[in-house]
Each structure stands twice: as structure tokens, then as C-alpha cells.
Amino acid sequence: MKLITAPLGSQNPIPVQVLGICSALAVTAKLEPSIVMALSVVFVLVFANLIVSLIRNSIPSRIRIIVQLVIVAALVILVDQILKAYAYDVSQQLSVFVGLIITNCIIMGRLEAFALGNKPWPSILDGIGNAAGYGLILIIVGFVRELFGSGTLSFPGIGTLNVIPAAFYEWGYVNNGFMILPPMALIVVGIIIWVQRSRDKSLVESN
């Protein structure tokens, strides 16, 4: 259970290890692409961990990075084609960032640090935990940015829902356009890091 729960909290790859920041800034202007990106990374990391773990004793040390990249690239291409076939609009919103999952340091880091040295089942759990931890931050950031930036929430297969009542706008409420700009993603992630380290002092580096 620790393999799944630790990356959701004290070992989360984004606020604790500061990995995967690029996609967290790029795809979180709306909730829907944040959810789809999170699910895509879960799929890629779980199966990449599994495959690398299964063949770990057969991979020559000198070419292990190349082998890992080929495995991840094949899984990312599969995800990209599925999105284009069944969720084309979301695929367009995610743009090149689906392809950049190939170079996501969270995925390559888990393959190197865990899958190469562990059996398949623990590797699957490690993939689920780290991908879920990454996805959790994406979903939180996407939720906050879309809600306060556009007054809506969008969900895969459901569409966009108007969340803030029309009466609020009649009383003078205005959507905060700054929330949907890339700098705000960095600010929201920074707030998450601050809150987490305020609650867990063990994450604060001593001078």
C-alpha cells in the first residue's frame, strides 16, 4: 500500500520531487485535459513499469535507456492514436504534450529507480502510485484554474458545466482571466508546495 499512498503525499513527484512541472503548467487551464493527461500518464507508466520489470534481466546495461525510451514511445503513440480517434478535441487541446510524455522525467525516473530492480507486481503498484500522485496535482490545478478563470468545469464525456451561478455575474462577479494564463499554474503549484510543507515539516530542507 505504501507504494501507492506515498506518492500521493510525502513523495509526490510534483510538489516534493519537483518533477513533471512542464505539463503541469501547460495542460491545466481546463479540468478536462488535466484529467485526460493524468489518465494517459497512468496508462503509460503502469505498462512501461510492467514491461521493463518483466525484461529487466535481459536488458543490456549499456542500452537500457534506449530500450526504456522505445517502450515508452510505443505506449505514448498508442495513447495519442486512441485520443485522436475517440477524443479528438481533447487531443487538440493537449497538442504536443501527449508526445512529450516520452520525455517525462517522472516516467523515466521510475523505470530507472524502481522497475529495473523490482518484480512486476511491485512495479505496477509503483507506477499506479506515482502516476496517480502526478495526476492528482494536475487535476487540482486544472480544477482551480478553470473554476476561477472561466467559471466552468469540464469533464471527459460530459462536457463543460457552468458552475458559478448567473446571479453572481449579475451582482458584479467577473472571471479572473489571469487564472487561465500559464504563470498562474506555477503559482497554484507553489501554493500546493507551501501548504504541503507547512503541514509536513519533514519536507522542509534545513540550512
C-alpha angles and dihedrals in degrees: 000000000000090000088062102034101042095065089051090061132001094018100037108152096224109044097025105033094024093225128143093026096141096065091040088060097040108047104032101085086102133028097232098062089042091057093044092049090048092052091046092054091047090054095045097044096045094050094039090052090048095049095044090048092051093052098031094114092051098050113100109232094231095059101033094112091053091049091049092049091050091051094047092044092053091051092046092051089052091051092046093052092048091051092049090050100044107016105029096157092053090045089057091049092051090047114166093352092085089059091047089064082086090070097036104137091214091062097043090044094055092046091053099038101039121005094054091058105034141065122263100261097052088044091055091050091047090051092049093048098047095041090048091049090051092045093048091060092046091052093047092049093045091048094051096043097048095042096052097028100048106008090236141094122214125202131188111260092007105063132214120334124197104232105172109072118246088237090068090059090048088055091054104271113152128192113248105240091191089070093069094050118098095246090063091060089059091048093051091048088049090053090050090051091048093049093047094049092045089057097039110043091182088075093059112098115231120228 
